[in-house]
């Protein structure tokens, strides 16, 4: 039996950091073994660059690939990421 918790996060990513976030997420994706498309002999590996196309994909990958959550036995059931909207950080 599981208990379900809903956690809402609002994350700020500076425009200067976006490319770094994407690169780190691509590294995490590759370290986790990536993903394949198709099955059997027609299966092919999906590259990190193809799988993580922007900041939204990167944030999701960083959450799913967080080893501390895995170590604690936390299973992510679903993730929703809306598009970024420009704001001025305080």
N, C-alpha and C positions, 0 to 999 in steps of 0.2 A: 504494500500500500504506500502511496505517496501523498504528501501534502503539497498543494499547489499554492505558490506565492506569485503575486504579480508585482514586478519592480519596474518603475518608470524612471528613466534616466533622461536628462537633457545634457547633451555633450556639446562643448564648444571646441571647434578645431579652427585654428587660425589659418588663413590662406597660405601663410608661409610654411605651415606644417603639413599641409595636405599631401604633398608628394612623399614626404617621409612616412606618414601614416600608411599610405598605399604600399610603399616599398617594404615596410616592416610586416604588413599583413601578407604580402606575397611571399615573404620569407617563411612566415608561420604556416601558410598554406602548403608550401613545398615541404617543410619539415614534417607536416602531418600526413604526407603521402599524396596530397592532391586528390583529384577526382578523375574518374574516367567517363567516357561517353561511349555508349553502345555496349555490347556484351560479346562474350566469346572471343573468337579470333578477330572480330571487327572492332573490338574495344580499343580506344585510343585515349591517351592521357591528355587532360585539358591543362594547358599551360597556366601558370600563375597570372600572367599578363592578360590572358583571355578570361579567366575566372573572376579576377578582381579588376574591374574596369574603372572604379572610382572610389570616392571616400565612403559612400554607403556600403558597398561591398566590403571594403576594408574594415569598417567598424564591425560588421557582422562577423567577419573572419576572426578578428581579434577577440571578440567575445566567445565564439565557439571554440577557438583554439587556446583559451586561457587554461593553462595546466593547473592553476590553483583551484579553479572551480571544479575541474575534473578530480583533483586530489581530494577535495572535500565531499565528493560524491554528488555534486550538483549536476543535474541533467537539464540542459536548456530545451524547453519544449517548443517554443516558438519565439521568433524575433521579428520585429517590425521596425523599419527604419524609414523615416520620411526624408524628403529632400532638404538639403541645407538652405537656410534663409539667412541672408546677411544681417548681422547686428553689430553694434559697437560694444565691445567688452568694456566693463567698468574698470 
